[in-house]
Amino acid sequence: IDEYLEDFFIEMILDIQRIPEYSKHLLNLSLTNTGDIKEYFQQHFPLASSSYNELKDKFIDFTYNQFDTIEILENDSVFLFRKKDSVTLSPKNKESYLSYQKLPEKLDLLAKYILLPMIDKLTLESLIYRK
């Protein structure tokens, strides 16, 4: 996984930028090309760091058709955090691993529930520590 996780992250971010619903998560970040995304990845997910290991673990869980997530819901400037443990990607899929069936939809879930929340978390931490 270590050999291709960075490349996979770069390709996912490039694809995410084309989706308005997801690109808003990247507005404060200058991730316009492969080089910028690679630099962001290496800065925020250095090999063997806690953030890298978290991303790697979540990716592995995802390939086994499971993931944990924390949803951040906003209502009138009040934020609610809702944790969901062991969400199954596809209840109809009896397989214990990620298959290629409906792969685009599953990659959409990967972006929505794993990559973007991690980026949001890093962005929020950066804003908090900056002030």
C-alpha positions, 0 to 999 in steps of 0.5 A: 500500500505504501508504494501507491497510496500517495499516487492514489491520493493525488488522483482522487484529489484531482477527480474531487476537484471536478465535483462542486459538492466536494471541491468546496472542501478544497477552497482554502487549499492550493491544490491545483495540480499534481505537484501541489497535491504531492507537496500537500500529501508529503507535508500532511501525511509523511510516511509513518506519521499518525496521519499517514497511518490513519489514512492507510488504516482507513483505506485498508478498512475501505477495501474490506468494505467497512469504514468509520466516519464522523459526520460534521453537521452544521445548523445555524453556526452550531456544529454537531459531530456524529460518529458512525462505526463500521459502516458497510459500504454496500449492505447488498454486497455479501463480500468481505472485500471491495469488489469492482462492482459499482466502483465509481459509487464506492470511490465516491464514498471513499472521497465523501467519508474518508478523504474529505473528512481527513482533509477537513480535519487537517484544515480545521487543526491548521486554523486552530493552531494558527490563531 
